[in-house]
Amino acid sequence: MSIIEQAIERMGQLKRAGVDIGEDEAPAATPEATPPAAAAPVPTPPRAAPVPAGPVTAPHGQPAPPPVERAIVDTSSRYVELDLERLDAMGLVVPSSPRSQIAEEFRVIKRPILANAHGKGAAPVDNGNLIMVTSSVPGEGKSFNSINLAMSIAMELDNRVLLVDADVARPSVLNLLGLPPAKGLMDVLLDDNVGLPDVLLRTNVEKLTILPAGMPHKNATELLASGAMRALLVELAHRYPDRIIIFDSPPLMVTTEAPVLAQSMGQLLMVVEAGRTTHTMVKQALSKVQGCPVRMLVLNKARYARTDGYYGYYGYGYGYGTDSETGEPGRAN
């Protein structure tokens, strides 16, 4: 029997005994008999303001950060439109002509390069995704080959390409692509307030991004050999495992920048002009390369007899730190 029932029974006994306890009196309050106090009304918290849909949301219903900050992160790289019809007319590889002769030639050239970049070559290659394209002297077609190689690799399903114009004394990549001068590599190395995303150019070729040379500088060699450049190369090599970085570098025999840059590369592709570049020039140029384990040659501007098939005859020079005397046939303007 509960305390309340006991109290009611006791009151009944007192009434039967003639004890006047008053009709309005209530049994003594007990902890169980005391009804719980009415809870004070809890104010309803104001509803959070609607947050724009997107991947970033704040916890506990708080408004999300301003979307402008997110936009800066995602769209700081500038978008440029390449005139693919113009490039096709120039004899360059373009996605719209995947079966052209030049496209087939660079399919052959890129295969060993991609194998090394992904660790599937004859031996492991450090920084295998950093590829330097150079020549002995100016005019052999290195920039033409750099662009074609980058375009061809960008047509792969599993690779993205960053084309770097590292010929800071005589940049030509933007001009060949029909683009105006822009900030680039030198500006990142010289100005702490300029970051890599600020100077990258995204293109209408989905997997191709361009890093221009930027402003020429009298201390270009020292900048390319600086700690800032080495840190930049480490970031480029390891930040995106699916990205291949093509450096259009200066000729080996006329500048000091190219040998310095080659020290950080995993692969070197040397363009040799058919009928012009001598065997001695090739050997002298390659003797300036220190530290780059893989060196290949591309024979450019070659006239060769076509076979009865579609592709023609190809040969290439390829080695791990060795000299080669033959190269891939290619084209240049």
C-alpha angles and dihedrals in degrees: 000000000000124000090252092054090047091052092050092049090049091052090052091052092050092050092051088050090056097253112147108221098163126252095245096053118104128203117274112279115257130182091258094042094053110096113227115265115256109263115245111249111264112223112241109242114242114260115257115254113258112272120216112253114261145113094277117075130162123233126249094029094290119149114270120249115275109284091227091076090053091050091055091057095047103039106031090109110084120238120227131185118228118209096232094182090056092048091049090052089052090058097254126142111262131174091239091064104043095156099049119125093249090051090053091049093054092046086064093045096049098050098080090039093055092044090056093044091055097042095254098114130102091281137006113277122205111226088003091164091063106087123181120202114199144143140210097254136000121282100039094113104258095143091048089052093044092055094044093049091049092048092048094050090046087061089062117104096227105038138074121199134215112194110203121195098214095165089101095169095053109014114187109160096092092045093051090048092050095247128134122246115281142176115278148134099353092048091054091051095045104040122052088199092062114080129193094254089055093065104033116111117214113205140202087254093088099219098036123094126174130214108195123213093245125201117354114246132195091226095051093130093053091046092052089050094046129111089247090060092048090050090050091051091050090052092048093047098047109024095074114031092190095051123102114201117209116195117200096205134184120270113279099232101047104043138040093218096076098057090046092051092046091064090072098042128102095202135022125202112194118198114217119192112226114238094010114055111072128216089248092054091051092051092047092049094048091048087067092060114095126176101008105119101197122053125176134176130221117199104218133195089018123162110211136166115260118229122224088268128080099254108050124212122313133189129169142189115232136163149142104255094330135116121251129193103201131059148184116285110243141156136248137175 
